[in-house]
């Protein structure tokens, strides 16, 4: 791990202009790792994302430095992709990234086989932000500044479910301790991320929970998000961040499923599971992937056909684990 981090840091220090790429439909980890690196590098780096950024992530003081869907600002000596399990997660920037000679991928997804000149990939890490802390320390020659630390802490916290998910390890707490020592106000970040909400998001949560159904002898819980629900509640897709937790947190449930309508006969599925059930294997059947206990995929078709397909795959996974 140290050799790859040193190699990535050396390339970052040597480059005069760097483009950082977060993945599409960004979560806290890709934003935390990307914005943390941007904060550490200052004007020599620009950051891109081929998706709209949720207002939920205003917890990042520098989030406005990402202009969604923007064209690249000229040429760059180095491209850095953060938390991208595969090239398509780069969206519109995929082809340009793959054509560039000097590229780095910093990631922790077990499904990432490496698609850059320098692959800084460690599936054992809790988050990409945890890995990025090592990169930033190597680049800076010491502890991160307070802004960089806050960004990395948000990424670390969100990807570990505020240090409650199975990917939380001793190294996660060591990283959190280092970031706190660098100036992160843990209480303020926690309030913003996990306690503060809005009326329209609360209405959306009520609507989504009204769709909850238990399946597979109550071992699977399904919730749904439709375009009509989003419109009626005045919400956008990113306002449903974290809703899947209500499904998986039910007592006795091994798999939580959120079926999210994205267009006519188009659905994004988010799955969570409790060990040893591996929803990454379920999603892989439909061309998706992710972590063992947190994964997703896209399926086209009529709603009930999509629901039946994912439940059939979940059933087989549950039965295989018996």
C-alpha positions, -999 to +999 in steps of 0.1 A: +000+000+000+028+024+010+046+019-024+015+028-044+007+058-023+043+071-027+041+065-064+008+084-067+021+112-045+052+116-065+032+119-097+009+145-081+038+166-068+055+165-103+025+176-123+018+213-128-018+210-138-041+182-125-077+173-132-095+154-104-126+133-113-154+122-089-178+095-100-213+100-113-242+102-088-215+112-063-216+101-026-197+115+003-166+094-002-159+104-038-165+140-030-145+139+002-115+123-014-117+146-045-123+178-026-098+169+000-071+164-027-082+197-044-079+216-011-044+202-006-033+211-041-049+245-044-048+263-078-028+236-096-059+213-096-094+215-109-122+191-100-150+176-121-181+155-118-206+145-144-236+148-121-255+174-101-242+177-065-268+173-037-273+202-013-268+176+014-231+179+006-229+216+014-211+202+044-180+206+022-170+242+024-153+240-011-181+220-029-189+249-052-155+244-068-171+215-086-191+227-116-213+198-127-211+187-163-184+212-172-160+208-201-123+204-192-105+237-187-077+232-212-050+205-209-037+187-179-005+168-172-023+144-149-057+129-144-068+115-110-100+095-106-113+090-070-136+062-058-143+051-094-147+014-095-147+013-133-143+038-162-180+043-169-184+058-135-165+088-149-195+096-172-186+121-199-150+121-189-144+084-195-129+085-230-106+114-222-094+097-191-086+064-209-068+083-237-045+102-213-010+088-206-006+100-170-035+088-149-041+077-113-070+058-097-074+060-060-102+036-049-112+009-024-138-011-044-130-048-046-144-049-082-118-024-094-092-042-115-072-011-123-076+012-154-049+038-148-011+042-152-009+042-114-035+021-095-038+030-059-065+005-050-069-010-016-102-030-010-093-035+027-096+003+033-128+016+047-131+043+021-112+061-006-109+091+017-089+069+041-065+061+013-064+097+002-053+108+036-021+088+031-016+103-004-022+139+009+002+134+038+029+122+014+023+151-009+022+177+019+050+161+039+029+161+070-006+165+085-034+179+062-046+215+066-081+219+083-101+222+050-085+191+036-090+173+068-127+182+069-133+169+034-115+136+041-134+132+074-168+136+057-158+110+031-146+086+058-177+091+080-203+087+053-187+056+038-186+039+071-221+049+081-206+072+108-183+043+119-211+017+122-208-003+090-189-036+086-161-019+067-152+001+098-117-011+110-091+001+135-075+020+107-107+040+103-105+053+138-068+060+135-076+081+104-105+099+121-082+107+151-056+122+127-082+143+110-097+155+143-062+165+154-058+184+121-088+207+130-121+189+121-150+199+143-166+165+147-197+177+164-205+203+137-199+178+109-221+152+126-249+177+131-248+187+095-246+152+081-269+131+103-293+154+122-302+183+100-329+178+074-355+198+054-394+196+053-394+184+017-369+156+024-390+146+054-421+144+033-402+124+008-390+099+034-427+095+046-437+087+010-409+062+005-415+044+038-452+040+028-440+017+000-421-006+022-428-043+018-413-074+033-404-104+010-386-137+011-400-147+045-393-112+058-356-116+050-357-088+024-372-053+026-381-033-005-388+004-008-395+024-039-389+059-053-409+071-083-406+102-104-441+112-093-431+110-057-401+132-063-422+158-081-450+159-055-425+163-026-404+189-045-373+167-043-345+155-065-330+120-067-302+130-043-327+138-016-332+101-011-296+097+001-295+073+031-331+061+027-320+025+020-308+023+056-344+022+068-349-010+049-317-028+059-320-017+096-352-037+101-348-065+126-346-098+109-340-084+074-308-095+056-312-075+024-325-040+019-335-030-017-344+005-030-359+006-065-355+041-079-373+050-111-350+072-133-371+072-165-397+053-185-390+016-177-356+025-162-346+018-126-316+022-104-314-003-077-295+002-044-289-029-022-276-032+013-270-065+032-259-079+065-229-103+064-225-129+051-249-120+023-231-104-006-252-080-026-223-072-048-227-107-063-264-100-068-258-067-086-230-082-107-256-104-124-271-072-139-239-055-148-236-036-115-213-039-085-199-022-055-190-035-021-200-069-006-227-054+016-234-022-004-239-024-042-261-012-070-272-018-106-294-006-134-323-026-148-347-018-176-383-031-179-417-028-164-416-021-126-430-055-115-407-074-138-377-055-124-389-062-089-393-099-096-358-101-112-340-085-083-360-105-057-352-138-076-315-130-075-317-120-038-336-153-031-308-173-047-282-155-028-300-160+005-305-197-002-268-201-011-259-186+022-280-210+043 
